């Protein structure tokens, strides 16, 4: 039995031909999160660690910046991080056109 392994299969799937996600593209979502301590960073790490599709993330406490890469929707990432109770917005200039929003969990 022969099958072709495409570059996208290799980069995005752990097994050969996977029709539902092999041709998905990784997205980068950049957020501004009102974090003030390592506890805040830990809260953001916890929610991002549970979010399906997240390949990696980087949290910069000094800049209050969170960069998420993966097969994720920007609004989903924003909503998920806002569940920490921290004011969360798209980093200036990073929001999809006409979809700029601010979310604060209550």
C-alpha positions, 0 to 999 in steps of 0.5 A: 500500500502506497501513500504520499506524505505531504509537507503539511501532513508532516508539519501538522499531523502526527499520522499520515493522511488526516483529512480534517486538519492536515491542510490547516494553517497555523495562526498567530494571535497576539493579545494584551493581557492585564497581568501583574504577577507570576500568578497571572502568568500561571493562570494564562498558561493553565487556560491556554494549555487546555485550549485545543489547537494551541501549538505554542505560546509565549507570555511576556509579563513585562509587556503584558503580551501573550502570543499564541500559535496554532490552529485556533480562532482569534476570538476563541483565544481571546475568550479563553484567556479572558476567563482568567478574569484579566482584561484581555484585548487584541494587541494593537494592530493584530485584530482581524478587520472590524473584529476588535473587541475587549473582554473582561470576565465577570 
